[in-house]
């Protein structure tokens, strides 16, 4: 079975179905660093849960469980996932997070349309990972992409995190630090955390908030929303 390097974390992930192995091909690792995370989901558990999730294949269901377990275990390594669409632009990673249906993926596609696919790469369209490592904050792609297949095995320094809300007019502002945690909490792992891992999550989220910029983009999903956002972020670099 292959070993994987995801978010610079050596991971021994052992799926029972081929879906994950196919999605994670670009994350395979052949070095000598020791394994930090081990994950395996029992096949009988997957099949039992499949009885109530008939719209999913066994492989897709297993990938969801693997993502949940992985995103819990990485909390121990100063890492946290954020339900968002992350792009790489001018050497920095920007994450766009929103409630389901608001249009985070639609917005990042506007960036590609406006600034060119050669200048905008989507790192992960659903579950990018943010990690404090090498004395800085980085964003990583991961094979856990919500089934979109849109992810890249790259890392880039975090440029900013932008929360989206629908509005008739486009505008962007810096968020007050006191309003950020609830937005992160809504869009990261929180269920099935015992006291130890809840502590890791709270500590990482607190450090993330203190050391980075967060923005609120009110947008109507036309291309002007990408223009306004890009100009605001670029002027602050």
C-alpha positions as CSV (number, residue, x, y, z in Angstrom):
1,X,0.0,0.0,0.0
2,X,1.3,3.5,-0.8
3,X,2.3,6.0,1.8
4,X,1.1,9.6,1.3
5,X,2.5,13.0,2.1
6,X,-0.4,15.4,2.6
7,X,0.2,18.9,4.0
8,X,3.8,17.7,4.8
9,X,2.3,15.1,7.1
10,X,3.4,11.5,6.3
11,X,0.2,9.5,6.3
12,X,-0.4,5.7,6.1
13,X,-4.0,5.6,4.7
14,X,-5.3,2.2,3.9
15,X,-8.6,2.3,1.9
16,X,-10.7,-0.8,1.2
17,X,-12.0,0.6,-2.1
18,X,-10.1,2.1,-5.0
19,X,-11.6,5.6,-5.1
20,X,-9.2,7.2,-2.6
21,X,-6.1,5.6,-4.1
22,X,-7.1,7.1,-7.5
23,X,-7.7,10.5,-6.1
24,X,-4.5,10.6,-4.0
25,X,-2.1,9.4,-6.7
26,X,-0.3,12.7,-6.8
27,X,0.3,12.6,-3.0
28,X,2.2,9.3,-2.9
29,X,5.4,9.5,-0.9
30,X,8.6,7.3,-1.4
31,X,10.9,9.0,1.2
32,X,12.2,7.7,4.5
33,X,10.4,10.0,6.9
34,X,8.4,8.2,9.6
35,X,4.7,7.8,9.4
36,X,2.8,10.4,11.5
37,X,-0.8,9.5,10.9
38,X,-2.4,6.0,10.3
39,X,-6.0,5.7,9.1
40,X,-8.1,2.8,8.2
41,X,-11.9,2.5,8.1
42,X,-13.5,-0.9,8.7
43,X,-15.3,-2.2,5.6
44,X,-18.3,-3.5,7.6
45,X,-18.7,0.0,9.0
46,X,-18.7,1.5,5.5
47,X,-21.2,-1.0,4.2
48,X,-23.5,-0.4,7.1
49,X,-23.5,3.3,6.6
50,X,-24.0,2.8,2.9
51,X,-27.5,1.4,3.6
52,X,-28.6,4.9,4.6
53,X,-26.5,6.7,1.9
54,X,-27.6,4.9,-1.2
55,X,-26.7,8.0,-3.4
56,X,-23.0,7.4,-2.7
57,X,-20.7,4.7,-3.9
58,X,-18.8,2.7,-1.3
59,X,-15.6,4.4,-2.4
60,X,-17.0,7.9,-2.2
61,X,-18.5,7.1,1.2
62,X,-15.2,5.8,2.4
63,X,-13.4,8.9,1.1
64,X,-15.7,11.0,3.2
65,X,-14.9,9.0,6.4
66,X,-11.2,9.1,5.6
67,X,-11.4,12.9,5.2
68,X,-13.2,13.3,8.5
69,X,-10.6,11.2,10.3
70,X,-7.6,12.8,8.6
71,X,-8.9,16.3,9.3
72,X,-9.2,15.4,12.9
73,X,-5.8,13.9,13.3
74,X,-3.9,16.8,11.6
75,X,-5.1,19.1,14.3
76,X,-2.2,17.7,16.4
77,X,0.2,19.1,13.8
78,X,-0.9,22.8,13.9
79,X,-3.1,22.2,10.9
80,X,-6.8,22.8,10.2
81,X,-9.0,22.4,7.2
82,X,-11.4,25.1,6.1
83,X,-14.4,24.3,3.9
84,X,-13.5,26.7,1.1
85,X,-12.2,27.1,-2.4
86,X,-8.5,28.0,-2.3
87,X,-6.5,29.7,-5.1
88,X,-2.9,30.4,-5.8
89,X,-2.4,34.0,-7.1
90,X,0.8,35.9,-7.4
91,X,2.6,33.5,-5.1
92,X,0.0,33.6,-2.3
93,X,-2.9,31.4,-1.3
94,X,-6.3,32.9,-0.8
95,X,-9.2,31.0,0.6
96,X,-12.9,31.8,-0.2
97,X,-15.3,30.3,2.4
98,X,-19.1,30.5,2.5
99,X,-22.2,28.7,3.4
100,X,-23.3,26.0,1.0
101,X,-25.0,27.5,-2.1
102,X,-23.5,31.0,-1.7
103,X,-21.0,30.4,-4.5
104,X,-17.4,30.0,-3.4
105,X,-16.5,27.9,-6.4
106,X,-18.3,30.2,-8.7
107,X,-16.3,33.1,-7.3
108,X,-12.9,31.4,-7.8
109,X,-13.9,30.6,-11.4
110,X,-14.5,34.3,-11.9
111,X,-10.9,34.9,-10.8
112,X,-9.7,32.4,-13.5
113,X,-11.9,34.1,-16.1
114,X,-10.8,37.6,-15.2
115,X,-7.1,37.1,-14.5
116,X,-6.4,34.0,-16.6
117,X,-5.9,30.3,-15.9
118,X,-2.2,30.8,-16.3
119,X,-2.3,33.2,-13.3
120,X,-4.9,31.6,-11.1
121,X,-4.6,28.0,-9.9
122,X,-7.2,26.3,-7.7
123,X,-5.3,24.6,-4.9
124,X,-8.4,22.8,-3.6
125,X,-12.1,23.4,-4.3
126,X,-13.5,22.1,-1.1
127,X,-11.1,21.2,1.8
128,X,-7.8,23.0,1.6
129,X,-5.5,22.6,4.6
130,X,-4.0,25.5,6.5
131,X,-0.9,24.7,8.6
132,X,1.6,26.6,10.7
133,X,5.0,25.2,9.8
134,X,8.5,26.5,9.2
135,X,7.4,29.6,11.3
136,X,4.8,30.7,8.8
137,X,1.2,29.9,7.7
138,X,0.8,27.8,4.5
139,X,-2.1,26.5,2.5
140,X,-2.0,23.0,1.1
141,X,-3.9,21.0,-1.5
142,X,-5.3,17.7,-0.4
143,X,-6.9,14.7,-2.1
144,X,-10.1,15.5,-0.1
145,X,-11.9,17.8,-2.5
146,X,-15.5,17.0,-1.9
147,X,-15.6,14.8,-5.0
148,X,-14.9,17.7,-7.5
149,X,-11.5,16.3,-8.4
150,X,-10.1,19.8,-8.3
151,X,-7.0,19.8,-6.2
152,X,-3.2,20.2,-6.6
153,X,-0.4,18.8,-4.4
154,X,1.2,22.2,-3.8
155,X,1.7,24.6,-0.8
156,X,1.8,28.4,-0.7
157,X,2.0,31.0,1.9
158,X,-1.4,32.2,3.2
159,X,-2.3,35.5,1.8
160,X,-5.8,35.9,3.3
161,X,-9.1,34.3,4.1
162,X,-12.2,35.8,2.6
163,X,-15.7,34.9,3.7
164,X,-18.5,35.4,1.1
165,X,-22.0,36.7,1.5
166,X,-24.5,37.4,-1.3
167,X,-25.4,41.0,-1.9
168,X,-26.8,43.1,-4.8
169,X,-23.7,45.4,-4.7
170,X,-20.0,44.3,-4.4
171,X,-18.0,45.4,-1.4
172,X,-15.1,44.1,0.7
173,X,-14.0,45.0,4.2
174,X,-11.5,43.7,6.9
175,X,-13.3,41.6,9.5
176,X,-13.1,42.5,13.1
177,X,-11.1,39.8,14.9
178,X,-13.9,39.2,17.4
179,X,-16.2,38.1,14.6
180,X,-14.0,35.5,12.9
181,X,-14.0,32.4,15.2
182,X,-17.7,31.7,14.6
183,X,-17.1,31.7,10.9
184,X,-14.2,29.4,11.1
185,X,-16.0,27.1,13.5
186,X,-18.9,26.8,11.1
187,X,-16.6,25.7,8.3
188,X,-14.1,23.3,9.9
189,X,-14.2,20.0,11.7
190,X,-16.0,20.1,15.1
191,X,-18.0,16.9,15.5
192,X,-16.6,13.8,17.2
193,X,-13.7,15.8,18.8
194,X,-12.7,14.7,22.2
195,X,-11.3,17.2,24.7
196,X,-7.7,16.7,23.5
197,X,-8.5,17.3,19.8
198,X,-11.0,20.1,20.6
199,X,-8.1,21.8,22.4
200,X,-5.8,21.5,19.4
201,X,-8.6,22.9,17.1
202,X,-9.2,25.9,19.4
203,X,-5.5,26.7,19.8
204,X,-4.8,26.5,16.1
205,X,-7.9,28.6,15.2
206,X,-6.9,31.2,17.9
207,X,-3.3,31.5,16.5
208,X,-4.6,31.6,12.9
209,X,-7.0,34.5,13.8
210,X,-4.4,36.5,15.7
211,X,-1.7,36.3,13.0
212,X,-3.6,36.7,9.7
213,X,-6.1,38.9,7.9
214,X,-9.7,38.0,7.3
215,X,-12.1,39.7,5.0
216,X,-15.8,39.8,4.2
217,X,-16.7,40.0,0.6
218,X,-20.3,40.9,-0.2
219,X,-20.9,40.0,-3.8
220,X,-23.4,39.4,-6.6
221,X,-21.3,36.9,-8.5
222,X,-20.5,39.0,-11.5
223,X,-17.0,39.4,-12.7
224,X,-16.7,42.8,-10.9
225,X,-16.7,41.0,-7.6
226,X,-13.4,39.4,-8.5
227,X,-12.0,42.7,-9.7
228,X,-12.9,44.5,-6.5
229,X,-11.6,41.7,-4.3
230,X,-8.3,41.4,-6.2
231,X,-7.7,45.1,-6.0
232,X,-8.4,45.3,-2.3
233,X,-6.1,42.3,-1.5
234,X,-3.4,43.5,-3.8
235,X,-3.4,47.0,-2.3
236,X,-2.8,45.5,1.1
237,X,0.2,43.4,0.1
